[in-house]
Amino acid sequence: MAAETPDSPHSPSPGTATRPIAALINRVLTGRYEILEFIGEGPLLAAYRARDRAQNRVVALKILLPQRAADYANIKEKLRTGLGEVLSLSHPSITRAFDVGADEENGAAVFVAEEYIRGIDLKERIRRAAPFQLTAATDCGIALAEALEFAHARGIAHGDVRPQNVLIGPEGQVKLSGFGIAEAQNLALYQDPGLLTRVVAYVASDAAASARPTASADLYALGVILFEMLTGDLPFKGDNPLQVAIKHAQEPVPSPRTINLGVPRALDGIVQKALGKRPEDRYLSAAEMLSDLREVRDSLRYGKSLAWSPQDRARIPAGAGAAILPSAAVSAIAPPDDEEADMGDATIVMPGAIRGGGALEARRGGAAVPPRATPAEAQGISGDEDEAINDRRGNKRKNSSGGNGGNGGNGSRWLTFINLFLGLALIGGIGGLVWMTMNFLQPTSEVVVPNLVGRSLTEAKTEGIDKKFSLAIVDQQYMDKVPSDQIYQQRPEPGRRIRQGKQVSLWVSRGPRMAEVPDVRDMSFDLARRLIEKNGLRVGNYTDEFDPLAPRGNVLRQSPESGENRPRGTKIDLVRSKGEEPPPTPEPLPSIDYVPDDTPPDDPLTDDAGNAVPEEADNRTRTFTVPYKVPRDDQPHRIRIDVIDRDGPRTIYDETLQAGEKVSADVQGIGKRITIKVYDNDALKTEQTK
């Protein structure tokens, strides 16, 4: 049992749309993955359609369900480890995993970003169209077998091969998803048996006892999928998971031909062999199953016979000493019936065992000999054709025995050739044995894998040369936070021991992807933001200021300037226009502070008789402080202060000031009536008489 993808990768599962996980919509994980749409939910993960801002592409984002992360202490670590091991899988029939990460602040304890396939899953396709045409079912089976062969060759088993995890693209391409989640999902399945309902129909009985997924269980599940495509039904069904599991373990494998008479014997045999109760009864490898499926495809394409079955192939008991040979090879070297040597009790494997004839064994010396299939029957040759061939063979035997006066010249040449061949084979075998002995008996040196994460590729190459291990770059991606040419992941992990010369896989960063800063000046703020985000950048801080020439809301300035190349995700700061500044509110006229003159008045004028003489004018000097604040309008202002007193008008202050400055001038006047006037750019602003 074991890997995991949502039950319906491209359509929401019934009853899941209202779950709390839908609250993740519109969130951005790790500042990179913007969640757009909820797709579906499986036993362990929920799937979303998301946009990768760094790579500017749509991805399928699968996130560990919050309740699973809370229930099982070590499930996060198992999930991260399993997903990390499959990042290097790159095959046309496997959905590509791009990134593994976590963003617990946004509710994602573990997530994986995968290739997004527009289309439906195979389960929905079966519901709509099963039973499939033979070519469609065979082609789909071949694609899945190729994916499993590729993964198994790299030591990776899937563990949850189900039609829900098979995606059908709009052009018919078949993709197997869900690698790397097997062990983590097993925790959930074993502790919550209710989840078994989703997977038990595709689980071999021996897989339930294994903590890790196996290649044999994957091939069993593929057999169930083939059965379902050919018939539209499952081979084993029950009212509950326990009943289904018992049927997997005990009931005979049903034949697809009993449900769909159009299934040829060859396809029926492939399905039944894949569904063997024991691993040794099934295909030994995905490559073996793939070979049979390709033979069926070729037979359908070129009109060849499909009357054979892989179950007809003979199984040789251990120690019997017989070998299975192709039928053509057997018929070429087998002696005629009247010249057969006495074989005693040796087992003879007949050519019919290869295709259609069954596993026939003939024992001499007491045991009944069952009828032997002729090479012609094994190869589908009619009786008349076989008789003609036998006549020609009889003539050849006569010529070889008596055509040269009975001296057996042809037989001698054949004997010489066989002896020469056996001699060369013996010499080659001895040489191979010596080579193997030299290779495997010499002591092997091991090295400890160093930690290469965070180091440059150049440093890693130097380390590999020093410690005698090879390097293989699995993937190179643009990464915002990892400098170019720096290693961000490796397999095997640091500290593992490997033989000298073994390979260490590396994932290397290409650094941040660069983007050109667009010119957004004189654009509306919304249009500028869309253009900035389209280029892979972000809007940073923005401020507003008055501008009489720019419409309200338009961009006045930007930083960085347009045309510069910056890493994707860089923030662009903007200054927006607030339009024309409204006229300033008139300020109240400033009051002029009077500074009293402390000079004691002069003694009144008197004549010689001591009589007072009236004054013609007041000659006293008075001082005043005149304040003035220049308006804030970004314009220069010429400020002039004039005084009119006993001596007449005069200017006592004349300066050019900037907007917002303040004036505080001391003014002196003589006489009883003093008038003070303040001008701003020759416009009278205040006038007071004291």
Buried (B, 14 or more C-beta within 10 A) or exposed (E): BBBBBBBBBBEBBEEBEEBEBBEBBEBBBBEBBBBBEBBBBBBBBBBBBBBBBBBEEBBBBBBBBBEBBEEBEEBBEBBBBBBBBBBBBEBEBBBBBBBBBBBEEBBBBBBBBBBBBEBBBBBBBBEEEBBBEBEBBBBBBBBBBBBBBBBBEEEBBBBBBBBBBBBBEEEEEBBBBBBBBBBBBBBBBBEBEEBBEBBBBBBBBBBBEBEEBBBBBBBBBBBBBBBBBBBBBBBBEBEEBEEBBEBBEEEEBBBBBEBBEEBBBBBBBBBBBBBBBEBEBBBEBBBBBBBBBBBBBEBBEEEBEBEBBBBBBBEBEEEEEBEBBEBEEBBEEBEEEEEEEEEEEEBBBBBBBBBBBBBBBBBBEEEEEEEBBBBBBBBEBEEEEBEEBEEEEEEEBEEBBEEEEEEBEBEEEEEEEEEEEEEEEEEEEEEEEEEEEEEEEEEEEEBEBBEBBEBBBEBBEEBBEEBEBEBEEBBBBBBBBBEBBBBBBBBBEEEEEBEEEBEBBBBBBBBBBEBEBBBBBEBBBEEBBBBBEEBBBBBEEBEBEBBEEBEBBBBBBBEBEEEEEBBBBBBBEBBBBBBEEEEEEEEEEBEBEEEEEEEEEEEEEEEEEEEEEEEEEEEBEBEBBBBBEBBEEEEEBEBBBBBBBBEEEEEBBEEEBEEEEEBEBEBBBBBEEBBBBBBBEEEEBBEBEB
